[in-house]
Amino acid sequence: MTATATRVLVLNSGSSSVKYQLLDMRDGARLAVGLVERIGEETSRLAHTPLATGGDKRETEGPIADHEAALKAVAAELSADGLGLDSPELAAIGHRVVHGGLKFTEPTVIDDAVLQEIERLVPVAPLHNPANLTGIRTARALRPDLPQVAVFDTAFHTTMPEYAARYAIDVETADAHRIRRYGFHGTSHAYVSRKTAELLGKDPSEVNVIVLHLGNGASASAVAGGRCVDTSMGLTPLEGLVMGTRSGDIDPAVTFHLKRVAGMSEDDVDVLLNKKSGLVGLCGDNDMREIRRRIDEGDERARLAFDIYIHRLKKYIGAYTAVLGRVDAVAFTAGVGENAAPVRAAALAGLEEMGLAVDADLNTVRSGEPRLISPEDARVAAAVVPTDEELEIAQQTYALVSA
Ligand code: AMP
């Protein structure tokens, strides 16, 4: 890496999409952001915004066959603005990798052995790790000389004590198949818990925070002195909170029942719980804006879906208060957490005995900045802390390659 190399490209490769951001690590500025969608279809779409030049968003539609073609198209877009992958200013590429198992507790420079280990974890992350691997392999082929770093969604949760991470099932079976609670959204929980400490004017080691990452996927974590001690997602991102399309916690016997009594296949059950459950299963909509609109019109199904969502959230706030013993702040983040004031108000309503309260005026302030929404005299701070997983990935990547 040359002394002038201050840029990091962050890649988030999904099964049919690639999201990317190019950042300048001197100040964290976004130089370009974009998204390739529907890879492998006739109607692939690339949307690229060259923020560095102040240029308009450029959108192109047409077939993009695979991840290699997608990354090449991204590289061409970046080159058109003088930000190409061949630039000496590019220090590294940071990849979001969903599952790092127990081995990857830190961001890791990718070599062949690391690739093999990510591959070994495919059975516990069949939907995510293969796409992440394809993104990494493609990027390495394009710039074999450039450091590439894997930043794992599970890493922040590897500090969970064994009694929080283990399921109460037969130990030999669990160990043979690596069945345990890993947790996800770790990059967001790490970033938001640190930012919450900053908002309180304290060092992360001094504060206990409950982070509620409420996006289309949703998870809660209990963070004690900067270390995760419990989180709501498990072996897969299906466990825990009610989400946009996932059920969250459910009696596992429901799955036997669906197979034995409803005659569903393994795949049917998988699709039901991951794609047709949660808010969408309960009321047909997974967008909280639409659900709130329907509630305002008196829609009973939307109301019940909202109430189930909030009830689960409250249970986790209560559970993590007990796990932490002392809570300094509850932080709301991600699409719903950052934008849906009624969700925040409802989640903390009636928890005054636990020191939690929401100031109605502060709660409705719209801002992209971390902010408090609790009254000044509240024992526990309530906060809205916008997450920034790309910045966190870029910072972790840059810290590793410039060390
Ligand atoms: P994420 O996965 O973090 O991008 O969050 C996406 C979700 O955030 C959407 O499905 C919506 O439910 C929710 N969302 C985004 N904007 C708003 C808003 N202004 N009000 C309520 N919910 C929102």
Boltz pocket constraint, residues with backbone or C-beta under 6 A from the ligand:
constraints:
  - pocket:
      binder: B
      contacts: [[A, 214], [A, 215], [A, 216], [A, 217], [A, 244], [A, 286], [A, 287], [A, 288], [A, 289], [A, 334], [A, 335], [A, 336], [A, 339], [A, 340]]
      max_distance: 6.0
